[in-house]
């Protein structure tokens, strides 16, 4: 890779290329005088030291930009501790102005024509050409200026990518701005881009030790188990892909069975964990018989329970709440520990056990709802009567409570409305999809007295 001398080395190689072109094409004879190829700022070329302008070519590096193709190749370069794990390359594009000066008329045009021809024919700089230009083999290297002698250590010829020369189109406005910034008289100029210079960092990086084993060695052989391979693109660990409530409903209800699909769900024992994201309380239920590697089913406890259950039992409806749960499967194999799948969301809908309406003071109507599972303090509850949403009257009578009260106005006497109970964003299931076509559940209606 190149080092910090690479930028100057590129300029030197281009200067040598142009100088050789002037000699090989006998440009001196064409203009009747010597030709000098320099690499100076333009304000130091015209009338330098008070002398009369001479015929020459000048190569000026006016801009250096990051190379967009190489700048992110080595990222990321640091680990989570901020330690350097990779020394990134400094990838640069160089932008040159090639200017021709003439001691007499047409001299500048002749020089620029020969220079543009050689740069067009030498679009890629070979490694041998770079080494020859920087080694000074044509003369004794010791008589070169010190700056030229140091360029032999730039390692420019050894970088991964070759140096390419490309003409650049400058508009009149761009060229005017450049020469205005240079504070000197304009001369006929062509613009070129040189890509790419790769400068390698010399900062020491972290070097990891060789790997002896991959994981724990097997007791039988004392060697590692090697890399696990499989003939498909499925991950080798248990994964859930979907949760399907019963009867095609959008949410699950207490007493119903839900289906979990995925892969690698087979094991000696499989359980399903339901976690309340708000309180982080977890409930674990075993799966139903008939499980496969791609599918398991789990039954939510009935509410009310068929028989008395312990207070802390997952089958106790008091330990459940309506709302959103995160669900994962725990797959236990022949050796511990059990593997846990990813988590998927599941909506547990409240169930309307009973609803009644009664006239209140003025034109208000009071709605009393009995629901399961019970609602806990802090949960948001509302009743949607027809298309109107009524917030629950708080505080609740108990914690948890199965009975909620709502009040609203503007309901005409004798009218019947479908109702939905919404707990923490989960609506009771109003549509009965077990029949075709689907119908509204007749038990979720209320008549205004």
SVG drawing of the C-alpha trace seen along z (x, -y; Angstrom):
<svg xmlns="http://www.w3.org/2000/svg" viewBox="-88 -42 113 83">
<polyline fill="none" stroke="black" stroke-width="0.4" points="0.0,0.0 1.0,-3.6 2.0,-6.0 1.8,-9.7 4.2,-10.4 1.8,-9.0 0.2,-12.3 3.5,-13.9 4.6,-10.7 1.5,-10.9 2.4,-14.5 6.0,-13.4 4.9,-10.5 2.6,-12.7 5.4,-15.4 7.8,-12.7 5.3,-11.4 4.7,-14.8 8.4,-15.6 9.2,-12.3 6.4,-13.1 8.0,-16.5 11.3,-14.8 10.0,-11.8 7.9,-14.0 10.7,-16.6 8.5,-19.4 11.6,-21.5 12.2,-21.5 8.5,-22.3 8.5,-25.5 12.2,-26.4 13.1,-26.4 13.3,-24.5 10.2,-23.3 10.0,-23.0 7.4,-20.9 6.8,-22.2 4.4,-21.4 4.0,-24.9 1.0,-27.0 0.0,-29.1 0.8,-32.4 4.4,-31.4 4.7,-30.5 3.8,-33.6 6.6,-36.1 8.4,-34.2 11.3,-36.3 10.4,-39.1 11.5,-37.0 9.7,-36.9 7.1,-34.2 8.6,-31.0 7.1,-28.0 6.2,-25.5 3.6,-23.0 2.5,-23.4 0.7,-20.7 -1.1,-22.0 -3.0,-19.9 -5.9,-22.1 -8.2,-19.7 -8.1,-16.4 -11.4,-14.6 -12.3,-11.3 -13.0,-8.4 -16.6,-7.4 -15.9,-3.8 -13.3,-3.0 -14.1,-5.2 -16.4,-2.8 -14.7,0.5 -13.0,1.0 -15.9,-0.1 -16.5,0.6 -12.9,0.0 -13.5,0.1 -15.2,2.6 -17.8,1.9 -15.0,0.8 -13.6,-1.7 -10.5,0.4 -9.0,0.2 -9.6,3.5 -8.9,2.4 -6.7,-0.4 -8.9,-2.0 -7.4,-3.1 -7.4,-6.8 -8.8,-6.7 -8.3,-9.9 -9.0,-11.3 -6.6,-14.0 -7.7,-16.8 -5.2,-18.6 -5.0,-21.7 -2.8,-21.2 -1.9,-24.7 0.2,-25.6 2.3,-28.8 3.9,-30.1 6.8,-32.4 5.3,-33.1 2.0,-32.7 0.7,-29.1 3.4,-27.7 0.8,-27.1 -1.6,-25.3 1.2,-23.1 2.3,-22.1 -1.3,-21.5 -2.0,-19.3 1.0,-17.0 0.2,-16.9 -3.4,-16.0 -2.5,-13.3 -0.1,-11.5 -2.6,-11.6 -5.2,-10.2 -3.0,-7.4 -1.8,-6.7 -5.1,-6.4 -3.7,-3.9 -0.3,-4.2 1.4,-0.8 3.4,0.3 6.6,0.4 6.1,-3.1 5.6,-4.3 8.7,-2.6 10.8,-3.9 9.6,-7.5 10.3,-7.5 13.6,-5.6 15.5,-8.1 17.3,-5.4 17.9,-7.8 20.4,-9.7 22.2,-9.0 19.5,-9.1 21.8,-10.8 21.9,-14.0 18.1,-14.4 16.7,-17.0 16.0,-15.5 12.2,-15.8 12.5,-13.6 14.7,-11.1 12.2,-10.5 9.4,-9.7 11.0,-6.3 9.7,-5.2 6.1,-6.1 5.2,-2.4 2.8,-3.9 3.4,-1.1 2.5,1.6 -1.0,0.4 -4.0,2.6 -5.6,0.5 -3.9,-1.0 -3.7,-4.8 -6.2,-6.0 -6.2,-9.4 -9.5,-10.8 -10.3,-14.2 -12.8,-16.4 -15.2,-18.8 -15.0,-22.3 -17.7,-24.8 -16.8,-28.4 -18.1,-29.4 -16.1,-26.8 -12.9,-27.7 -13.5,-31.4 -13.9,-30.7 -10.7,-28.6 -8.6,-31.2 -10.1,-34.0 -9.1,-32.2 -5.5,-31.7 -5.1,-35.5 -3.2,-35.3 -3.8,-35.7 -5.8,-32.9 -4.0,-30.6 -5.3,-27.8 -6.1,-24.9 -7.3,-21.3 -8.6,-19.6 -7.8,-16.0 -8.8,-13.6 -6.5,-10.9 -8.0,-8.0 -7.4,-6.3 -4.6,-6.9 -4.8,-4.4 -2.8,-5.6 -2.4,-2.9 -2.5,-3.9 0.6,-3.1 -1.3,-3.0 -0.9,0.4 -4.1,2.4 -5.3,5.2 -4.3,8.6 -6.4,11.5 -4.9,14.9 -5.4,17.9 -8.5,19.9 -7.8,23.3 -11.4,24.6 -14.9,23.6 -16.9,23.9 -16.6,26.5 -14.8,29.8 -16.8,33.0 -16.2,35.2 -15.8,38.3 -13.2,37.0 -11.8,34.0 -12.2,32.0 -14.7,29.3 -17.9,30.2 -17.1,28.1 -19.4,25.8 -23.1,26.9 -24.4,27.1 -27.8,27.8 -29.3,28.1 -31.8,25.2 -31.9,21.6 -33.8,22.0 -32.0,20.9 -30.9,23.9 -32.7,22.7 -36.4,22.7 -38.3,19.8 -41.9,18.6 -43.3,17.2 -47.0,16.6 -49.7,16.8 -53.1,17.9 -56.2,17.4 -59.2,19.7 -61.9,19.4 -59.9,16.8 -60.5,14.1 -58.1,11.2 -57.5,11.8 -57.6,14.7 -60.0,15.2 -59.9,17.0 -60.9,20.7 -59.8,20.8 -56.8,22.6 -54.3,20.7 -51.8,22.1 -48.2,21.2 -46.3,21.9 -42.6,21.9 -39.7,24.3 -37.6,26.5 -40.4,26.5 -40.0,30.2 -38.4,31.2 -38.7,33.4 -40.9,30.7 -42.4,27.6 -44.1,24.8 -45.5,21.4 -44.7,18.3 -47.0,15.2 -45.4,12.0 -47.3,8.8 -45.0,6.1 -46.2,3.5 -45.6,5.5 -43.2,8.2 -45.4,10.8 -45.1,14.2 -47.5,17.1 -46.3,20.5 -48.7,23.1 -47.9,26.5 -48.7,27.2 -51.5,29.6 -50.7,33.1 -50.0,33.6 -47.3,31.0 -44.9,31.1 -41.6,29.3 -43.6,26.7 -46.7,26.2 -47.8,26.4 -51.2,25.5 -51.9,24.2 -55.2,23.8 -55.9,20.6 -57.6,21.4 -61.4,21.1 -63.0,18.2 -64.7,19.0 -62.7,22.2 -64.4,25.5 -63.1,26.2 -61.3,24.5 -57.7,23.6 -54.8,22.4 -54.3,18.6 -50.9,18.7 -51.8,21.2 -51.5,20.2 -55.0,21.7 -56.4,19.1 -58.1,16.4 -57.3,13.8 -53.6,14.0 -54.5,12.9 -55.5,9.5 -57.0,8.3 -54.5,6.5 -51.3,7.3 -48.9,10.1 -45.6,11.2 -45.5,14.9 -42.5,17.2 -42.0,21.0 -39.6,22.8 -38.2,25.9 -36.4,28.3 -34.1,31.0 -32.2,33.9 -29.6,31.6 -30.3,28.3 -30.9,25.5 -34.2,25.1 -34.0,22.9 -36.4,20.0 -37.8,18.8 -38.3,15.2 -41.2,13.3 -44.4,12.4 -47.3,10.2 -50.7,11.7 -53.9,9.7 -56.1,11.2 -59.5,9.8 -61.9,9.1 -65.1,11.1 -68.5,9.4 -70.3,11.6 -73.3,9.2 -74.3,5.7 -77.3,3.5 -78.4,0.0 -80.3,-2.3 -81.6,-5.8 -79.6,-8.3 -80.2,-11.9 -81.2,-14.2 -80.8,-12.6 -77.8,-10.4 -77.7,-6.6 -75.6,-4.4 -74.1,-1.2 -73.0,1.6 -70.7,4.2 -69.5,7.5 -66.3,8.7 -63.7,11.4 -60.8,11.5 -61.1,8.9 -59.7,5.4 -56.8,4.2 -56.1,0.7 -54.1,-1.3 -55.7,0.4 -57.5,-1.9 -61.2,-0.8 -63.8,-2.2 -67.1,-1.0 -68.0,-1.6 -71.7,-1.9 -72.5,-1.9 -69.8,-4.2 -69.5,-6.3 -66.7,-5.6 -67.4,-6.1 -64.6,-6.1 -65.1,-4.1 -66.1,-5.8 -63.1,-5.6 -61.9,-4.7 -62.9,-1.1 -65.0,0.5 -62.3,3.1 -58.8,4.2 -59.2,6.3 -62.8,5.8 -65.1,7.6 -67.7,4.9 -67.3,1.5 -69.6,-1.5 -69.9,-3.9 -72.2,-6.9 -73.2,-8.8 -75.8,-11.1 -77.7,-11.3 -79.0,-7.7 -82.6,-7.5 -84.9,-5.3 -85.8,-1.9 -82.8,-1.8 -80.5,1.2 -76.7,0.8 -73.8,3.2 -71.2,2.8 -67.5,3.4 -65.5,3.3 -61.9,1.9 -59.3,2.7 -55.8,1.4 -56.5,1.2 -57.9,4.7 -61.5,4.9 -64.0,7.6 -64.8,9.7 -68.0,8.4 -68.1,10.4 -68.8,14.1 -66.6,15.7 -67.6,19.3 -70.5,19.0 -70.6,18.1 -71.2,15.3 -69.9,13.7 -72.5,12.0 -72.6,9.6 -72.6,11.5 -76.2,11.1 -75.0,11.2 -73.0,8.0 -76.0,5.7 -77.7,3.3 -81.2,1.7 -81.6,-1.8 -84.6,-1.9"/>
</svg>
